[in-house]
Each structure stands twice: as C-alpha cells, then as structure tokens.
Amino acid sequence: MNAANTANAYKRQQIMTASPEELTLMLYNGAVRFVTESILAIEKKDIKKAHTANMQAQNIVREFMVTLDMKQEISQKWILIDEYILHCLIQGNIKKDKLKLEEAKRLLIEFRDTWFQAMKLVRMDKAVGK
C-alpha cells in the first residue's frame, strides 16, 4: 500500500468514526481549505482549479444550509449568514474576486473556531457531569 492509499484509508476511518459534531468541524475545515485553494489558484491564474475548489466550498455551505433545523429560531438567522457566505463564494467564482472569497473565508473561519470552542465546552461539561 503506498502513502496516498494509506492516507486515504486513514481519512476514511476518521470520517466513519467521527461524531456529528466532529463531522461538522471537518466540513468547516474543508470549506476553509477549498476557499484558500480557490484564492491561490486565482493568484496563479489557474481558473479551472479556482472554479473546482470554489464549487467544493459552495457544496459544503449548501450542506450546512439544508441541514439546519428551521424550527429553531437561531436557524432563521443562521441561514441568512450562510446565504451571504454562499453569495460571496458565487460572486468570487464568477468574477474571480479574491476579496469576496476572503470575506467568505473569514466568516467560515470564525464559525469554525466558534464551533470548536462550543465542542470543547460540551466536552468539559460532560467531564464534570453537567
């Protein structure tokens, strides 16, 4: 088994054994990575790679949107932010606008970091029996 196959097997195992919270964190990390790849590809004038990476990020944001529980009041507001992130990604892709992509990336990082902190708080609460 070569290194690439080993890495893929490891990644598959990580995904298969991850909790829903960890999967969400992985998706945020993926979205940030894809937006970063898109920005770098634009800088290198690799339009195809920029588009492909951007579409991956868009797919993740759309997944966040369709999985929101719209019965929850916070989801009514959260979806507006996701829609804005998606808008930035689409405009960044169409116009190859790095500023729009940077805005989407900034928000995704902020949400990812908040999600990570929430995960830590829940773990701490569980550890102390709350």
C-alpha positions in Angstrom: 0.0 0.0 0.0 1.5 3.3 -1.0 1.4 6.5 1.1 -1.6 8.0 -0.7 -3.7 4.9 -0.2 -2.7 4.8 3.5 -3.6 8.4 3.9 -7.0 7.9 2.2 -7.7 4.8 4.3 -6.9 6.8 7.5 -9.1 9.7 6.4 -12.0 7.3 5.6 -11.6 5.8 9.0 -11.6 9.2 10.7 -14.8 10.1 8.9 -16.6 6.8 9.6 -15.8 7.0 13.4 -16.4 10.8 13.8 -19.3 12.2 15.9 -21.7 14.5 14.1 -20.0 17.4 15.9 -16.6 16.3 14.6 -18.0 15.9 11.1 -19.3 19.4 11.2 -15.8 20.6 12.2 -14.3 18.6 9.4 -16.7 20.3 6.9 -15.7 23.7 8.2 -12.1 22.8 7.8 -12.7 21.6 4.3 -14.6 24.7 3.3 -11.8 26.9 4.6 -9.2 24.7 2.7 -11.2 24.9 -0.5 -11.7 28.7 -0.4 -7.9 29.0 0.3 -7.2 26.8 -2.7 -9.5 28.8 -4.9 -7.8 32.1 -3.9 -4.3 30.6 -4.5 -5.4 29.3 -7.9 -6.8 32.7 -8.9 -3.4 34.2 -8.0 -1.7 31.6 -10.2 -4.3 32.3 -13.0 -5.4 28.6 -12.8 -9.1 29.3 -13.5 -10.2 25.7 -13.7 -8.7 24.8 -10.3 -10.1 28.0 -8.8 -13.6 27.0 -10.0 -13.3 23.4 -8.8 -12.2 24.4 -5.3 -14.8 27.1 -5.1 -17.6 24.7 -6.1 -16.4 22.3 -3.3 -16.7 25.1 -0.8 -20.1 26.0 -2.1 -21.3 22.4 -1.8 -20.2 22.4 1.9 -22.0 25.7 2.6 -25.1 24.4 0.8 -24.9 21.2 3.0 -24.8 23.4 6.1 -27.9 25.2 4.8 -30.0 22.1 4.1 -29.2 20.5 7.4 -30.3 23.5 9.5 -33.3 22.8 11.7 -35.5 25.7 10.6 -37.9 25.1 13.6 -35.1 26.6 15.8 -35.1 30.4 16.0 -31.4 30.7 15.7 -31.5 28.7 12.4 -33.7 31.5 10.9 -30.8 33.9 11.4 -28.0 31.5 10.8 -29.3 30.7 7.3 -29.0 34.3 6.3 -25.3 34.3 7.2 -24.9 31.0 5.2 -26.7 32.6 2.3 -24.3 35.6 2.5 -21.2 33.3 2.5 -22.7 31.4 -0.5 -23.2 34.7 -2.2 -19.6 35.7 -1.6 -18.4 32.3 -3.0 -20.6 32.6 -6.1 -19.6 36.2 -6.8 -15.9 35.3 -6.1 -16.1 32.4 -8.5 -17.9 34.3 -11.3 -15.7 37.4 -11.1 -12.6 35.7 -9.7 -12.8 38.3 -6.9 -10.4 37.4 -4.2 -11.9 40.0 -1.8 -15.3 38.2 -1.9 -13.5 34.9 -1.3 -11.5 36.4 1.6 -14.8 37.6 3.1 -16.3 34.1 2.8 -13.1 32.5 4.3 -13.1 35.0 7.2 -16.7 34.1 8.1 -16.1 30.3 7.7 -13.0 30.6 10.0 -15.0 32.5 12.6 -17.8 29.9 12.5 -15.3 27.0 12.6 -13.5 28.5 15.6 -16.8 29.1 17.4 -17.9 25.6 16.7 -14.6 24.2 18.0 -15.0 26.2 21.2 -18.6 25.0 21.7 -17.4 21.4 21.2 -14.7 22.0 24.0 -17.3 23.5 26.3 -19.7 20.5 25.8 -16.8 18.1 26.5 -15.8 20.0 29.7 -19.5 19.9 30.8 -19.7 16.1 30.2 -16.4 15.6 32.0 -17.6 17.4 35.2 -21.0 15.7 34.9 -23.3 18.5 33.9 
